[in-house]
Amino acid sequence: MKQIVILMLLIIFFCFQIDGYSKNINFNLYRNGSHETILDTLNSGADVNAKSEYDRTPLMYAAWENQNPEVIKLLIHSGADVNAKDRFDRTPLMYAAWENQNPEVIKLLIHSGADVNAKSEYDRTPLMYAAWENQNPEVIKLLIHSGADVNAKDSLYRSPLTYAAKYNQNPEVIKLLIHSGADVNAKSEYGKTPLMYAAWENQNPEVIKLLIHSGADVNAKSEYGKTPLNYALYNINNEIVEVLLDNGADARVMDECGCER
């Protein structure tokens, strides 16, 4: 009897494994599948608003990585919810803004009613996701021209420029945000500025130069008493340190612990 129970449990387990695997394959199809393949899938009865792990929909997967606007159009015309939210409150537009390099995909989502200032967990907006990861300035430009708030703040008071300064290696993205009115000295949690984040984690010295030449305070202090130069010492990038020093960073500055850095 015990063996029968174990056998039944194993059968149920493997059924769930197989079912989960097929779902993953189907959802991955939307990320890189052709228009024809996805059309066949939908014509075969696939639910255009089905949810995978973390409540992601086919449109989210397609918006994330599929470069073909016709695929996005097909899903929307088939009834995909353009403002659906996953478990982290991320929308298809957020996924597209995050990594899709084709502005036509973003344009199609916006023209179909995607909320350009929607907020996900931690109050992140589509523009924040774009500034974080997307290397195409045209995507940033399109979001801003469509009404994205360039000085929106997340739950830690970080702006799109903060995300760009910290993560994005393309100075053109930073330049576009600044020229669109982004506050170059905006303070996020613990009083950190975009220049502090850039000095801390960005590997492109041109980003540092651009922020400074756009008015970033090179000797601003966080609530911990640290300046951009203090944060640059964690970066292990000598060029960043040199750019800061060449532009007036005080090498004698001390943080709150009294340790000269």
Backbone torsions as a table, in degrees:
resi	resn	phi	psi	omega
1	MET	NA	-42.0	-179.3
2	LYS	-61.9	-40.1	-179.8
3	GLN	-64.2	-36.1	-179.9
4	ILE	-65.5	-43.2	179.6
5	VAL	-62.2	-45.4	179.3
6	ILE	-61.1	-42.6	179.6
7	LEU	-61.5	-42.9	179.6
8	MET	-63.8	-41.3	179.0
9	LEU	-64.0	-39.5	178.0
10	LEU	-64.5	-40.2	178.7
11	ILE	-62.7	-45.4	179.4
12	ILE	-61.7	-43.5	-179.8
13	PHE	-59.5	-48.0	-178.1
14	PHE	-67.7	-31.8	176.3
15	CYS	-62.9	-44.3	178.7
16	PHE	-65.0	-38.9	179.1
17	GLN	-62.5	-45.2	-179.4
18	ILE	-65.2	-43.2	-179.6
19	ASP	-62.7	-44.9	179.9
20	GLY	-62.9	-39.2	-180.0
21	TYR	-64.1	-44.6	-179.7
22	SER	-63.4	-35.0	178.8
23	LYS	-65.1	-42.2	179.7
24	ASN	-62.0	-41.5	179.4
25	ILE	-61.9	-45.1	-179.0
26	ASN	-62.5	-43.2	-178.6
27	PHE	-70.3	-36.7	177.0
28	ASN	-63.7	-26.3	178.2
29	LEU	-57.6	-37.6	-177.8
30	TYR	-70.0	-23.4	-178.2
31	ARG	-70.9	-35.3	-174.4
32	ASN	-140.1	7.8	-178.6
33	GLY	-75.0	157.7	178.2
34	SER	-78.9	165.3	177.1
35	HIS	-57.0	-44.2	-176.8
36	GLU	-64.8	-43.9	-178.8
37	THR	-64.1	-43.2	-178.9
38	ILE	-70.3	-36.8	175.8
39	LEU	-60.5	-44.5	177.9
40	ASP	-61.2	-40.0	179.8
41	THR	-63.1	-44.7	179.2
42	LEU	-67.3	-40.5	178.7
43	ASN	-65.8	-20.9	178.8
44	SER	-85.6	1.8	174.9
45	GLY	104.9	9.3	178.7
46	ALA	-63.7	138.5	-179.8
47	ASP	-78.6	116.5	-176.1
48	VAL	-68.6	-16.7	177.7
49	ASN	-115.7	23.2	176.8
50	ALA	-62.3	156.5	-179.5
51	LYS	-121.7	134.3	178.7
52	SER	-96.8	-161.6	174.2
53	GLU	-57.5	140.7	-177.7
54	TYR	65.4	17.9	174.4
55	ASP	63.6	29.9	176.4
56	ARG	-81.2	141.5	-179.4
57	THR	-101.3	165.5	176.3
58	PRO	-53.4	-38.9	-179.0
59	LEU	-65.9	-34.7	177.5
60	MET	-64.2	-44.6	179.4
61	TYR	-63.1	-43.4	-179.4
62	ALA	-66.3	-45.2	-179.4
63	ALA	-62.4	-32.2	-176.9
64	TRP	-63.4	-48.4	-171.3
65	GLU	-134.0	-18.4	-175.4
66	ASN	-75.3	122.6	-175.4
67	GLN	-85.1	-3.1	-174.6
68	ASN	-94.0	108.8	-180.0
69	PRO	-59.6	-26.8	-179.6
70	GLU	-65.1	-31.1	176.4
71	VAL	-67.4	-44.1	178.2
72	ILE	-61.5	-45.8	179.7
73	LYS	-59.9	-43.5	179.8
74	LEU	-59.9	-46.2	-179.1
75	LEU	-64.9	-42.9	179.9
76	ILE	-65.4	-45.6	179.3
77	HIS	-66.3	-19.0	178.3
78	SER	-90.6	2.5	174.3
79	GLY	105.8	11.7	179.2
80	ALA	-63.9	136.6	179.3
81	ASP	-77.3	112.2	-174.3
82	VAL	-73.9	-15.5	178.0
83	ASN	-117.0	23.0	176.3
84	ALA	-60.6	152.9	179.3
85	LYS	-124.7	140.2	177.2
86	ASP	-87.9	-169.1	-176.5
87	ARG	-63.1	-21.1	-179.9
88	PHE	-103.8	15.0	-179.7
89	ASP	63.9	22.3	175.8
90	ARG	-85.3	140.8	-178.8
91	THR	-103.0	167.8	175.0
92	PRO	-54.8	-38.3	-179.6
93	LEU	-64.9	-36.4	177.8
94	MET	-63.6	-42.3	178.3
95	TYR	-63.9	-41.9	179.3
96	ALA	-64.9	-45.7	-179.2
97	ALA	-62.7	-33.9	-176.1
98	TRP	-64.5	-50.1	-171.3
99	GLU	-134.1	-15.5	-176.4
100	ASN	-77.2	125.6	-175.4
101	GLN	-88.1	-1.9	-176.8
102	ASN	-98.1	108.9	-179.4
103	PRO	-59.1	-25.6	-179.3
104	GLU	-64.0	-32.3	177.1
105	VAL	-65.6	-46.0	179.0
106	ILE	-63.2	-44.3	-179.5
107	LYS	-59.2	-43.3	-179.0
108	LEU	-63.5	-42.7	178.6
109	LEU	-63.6	-44.9	-179.4
110	ILE	-64.7	-45.0	179.5
111	HIS	-65.9	-18.0	178.8
112	SER	-95.1	7.1	173.3
113	GLY	105.2	9.4	178.6
114	ALA	-63.9	136.0	-179.2
115	ASP	-77.4	113.5	-174.4
116	VAL	-75.4	-13.4	177.8
117	ASN	-119.8	23.4	176.6
118	ALA	-60.7	155.8	-179.4
119	LYS	-122.8	134.6	177.2
120	SER	-98.8	-164.1	176.0
121	GLU	-58.0	148.5	-177.0
122	TYR	62.8	17.1	175.9
123	ASP	61.1	33.0	176.8
124	ARG	-79.9	139.2	179.8
125	THR	-103.5	165.9	175.9
126	PRO	-54.2	-38.3	-179.5
127	LEU	-66.1	-34.4	176.6
128	MET	-64.4	-42.9	178.4
129	TYR	-62.8	-40.9	179.5
130	ALA	-65.3	-45.6	-179.7
131	ALA	-63.5	-31.2	-178.5
132	TRP	-65.8	-48.5	-166.0
133	GLU	-127.5	-30.1	-170.6
134	ASN	-75.7	129.9	-177.0
135	GLN	-92.7	-1.6	-176.6
136	ASN	-97.9	109.8	-179.8
137	PRO	-59.3	-25.7	-179.9
138	GLU	-64.3	-31.8	176.7
139	VAL	-66.5	-44.9	178.2
140	ILE	-60.7	-47.5	-178.6
141	LYS	-58.9	-44.1	-178.6
142	LEU	-63.0	-43.5	178.7
143	LEU	-62.7	-44.5	-179.3
144	ILE	-65.1	-45.5	179.7
145	HIS	-66.2	-18.0	179.0
146	SER	-94.5	5.7	173.6
147	GLY	106.4	8.6	178.4
148	ALA	-64.1	135.7	-178.9
149	ASP	-77.0	112.3	-174.7
150	VAL	-73.9	-15.7	178.5
151	ASN	-117.6	23.8	175.7
152	ALA	-61.0	152.7	179.6
153	LYS	-122.3	139.9	175.2
154	ASP	-87.1	-169.7	-174.8
155	SER	-68.4	-14.8	176.3
156	LEU	-107.8	17.4	176.7
157	TYR	66.0	22.9	176.5
158	ARG	-86.9	137.5	-179.7
159	SER	-98.8	170.3	173.9
160	PRO	-54.0	-38.3	179.4
161	LEU	-65.3	-35.6	177.0
162	THR	-59.9	-45.8	178.8
163	TYR	-62.2	-44.2	-179.3
164	ALA	-64.0	-45.0	-178.7
165	ALA	-62.3	-35.9	-177.2
166	LYS	-77.6	-42.7	-168.9
167	TYR	-114.0	-32.3	-169.0
168	ASN	-84.4	130.1	-176.7
169	GLN	-91.2	-1.6	-176.9
170	ASN	-97.8	109.6	-179.4
171	PRO	-59.1	-26.8	-179.5
172	GLU	-63.9	-32.1	177.1
173	VAL	-66.8	-45.9	178.8
174	ILE	-62.6	-44.5	-179.6
175	LYS	-59.0	-43.2	-178.6
176	LEU	-64.4	-41.9	178.1
177	LEU	-63.3	-44.1	-179.6
178	ILE	-65.3	-44.9	179.4
179	HIS	-66.0	-18.6	178.8
180	SER	-93.9	6.5	173.7
181	GLY	104.8	9.6	178.6
182	ALA	-64.3	137.0	-179.4
183	ASP	-76.7	112.5	-174.3
184	VAL	-73.8	-14.6	178.1
185	ASN	-116.7	21.5	178.7
186	ALA	-60.0	142.4	-178.7
187	LYS	-108.2	132.5	176.8
188	SER	-103.3	-154.3	-177.2
189	GLU	-58.2	140.7	-179.9
190	TYR	61.5	22.1	174.5
191	GLY	72.0	21.5	-179.2
192	LYS	-81.7	138.0	-179.5
193	THR	-100.5	165.6	176.0
194	PRO	-54.1	-38.3	-179.7
195	LEU	-65.4	-35.8	177.4
196	MET	-63.6	-44.4	178.8
197	TYR	-63.9	-41.8	-179.8
198	ALA	-63.8	-45.3	-179.7
199	ALA	-63.4	-31.9	-176.5
200	TRP	-75.3	-43.7	-169.3
201	GLU	-128.5	-22.4	-177.8
202	ASN	-75.6	141.1	-176.8
203	GLN	-99.3	-0.1	-176.7
204	ASN	-103.0	110.3	179.7
205	PRO	-59.0	-26.7	179.7
206	GLU	-64.4	-30.9	176.7
207	VAL	-65.5	-43.3	178.4
208	ILE	-61.5	-47.9	179.5
209	LYS	-58.0	-45.1	-177.5
210	LEU	-62.1	-43.8	179.2
211	LEU	-62.6	-44.7	-179.6
212	ILE	-64.6	-45.8	-179.2
213	HIS	-68.2	-15.5	178.1
214	SER	-95.8	6.0	174.0
215	GLY	107.4	7.2	178.1
216	ALA	-64.8	135.6	-178.8
217	ASP	-75.7	111.4	-174.4
218	VAL	-72.9	-15.9	179.4
219	ASN	-118.8	20.6	176.1
220	ALA	-61.1	152.3	180.0
221	LYS	-119.9	139.6	175.1
222	SER	-80.4	178.9	178.6
223	GLU	-65.0	-17.7	177.0
224	TYR	-90.4	2.6	179.9
225	GLY	80.3	12.1	-178.2
226	LYS	-93.7	143.6	177.2
227	THR	-102.9	171.6	174.7
228	PRO	-52.7	-36.2	180.0
229	LEU	-64.8	-40.3	176.2
230	ASN	-57.9	-45.3	-178.8
231	TYR	-68.3	-33.0	-179.3
232	ALA	-63.1	-27.6	-179.3
233	LEU	-67.7	-19.1	176.1
234	TYR	-83.9	-12.8	-171.7
235	ASN	-80.6	-23.8	-176.4
236	ILE	56.3	43.9	176.4
237	ASN	-134.0	102.0	-175.0
238	ASN	-61.0	-30.9	-179.8
239	GLU	-62.9	-38.6	179.2
240	ILE	-62.7	-46.3	179.2
241	VAL	-60.2	-44.4	-179.2
242	GLU	-62.8	-41.7	179.2
243	VAL	-61.9	-43.4	179.7
244	LEU	-63.9	-45.7	179.8
245	LEU	-64.4	-39.5	179.5
246	ASP	-66.8	-19.5	-177.5
247	ASN	-110.8	24.6	169.7
248	GLY	97.3	9.8	177.5
249	ALA	-65.1	135.4	-178.1
250	ASP	-79.5	111.1	-177.6
251	ALA	-71.6	-14.1	-177.2
252	ARG	-95.0	2.4	-173.6
253	VAL	-60.5	145.1	179.8
254	MET	-121.9	143.3	177.1
255	ASP	-87.7	-176.4	-173.1
256	GLU	-64.6	-26.3	-179.2
257	CYS	-76.2	-6.7	178.5
258	GLY	84.2	12.0	-178.8
259	CYS	-94.4	120.4	178.2
260	GLU	-72.7	131.4	-175.4
261	ARG	-110.7	NA	NA
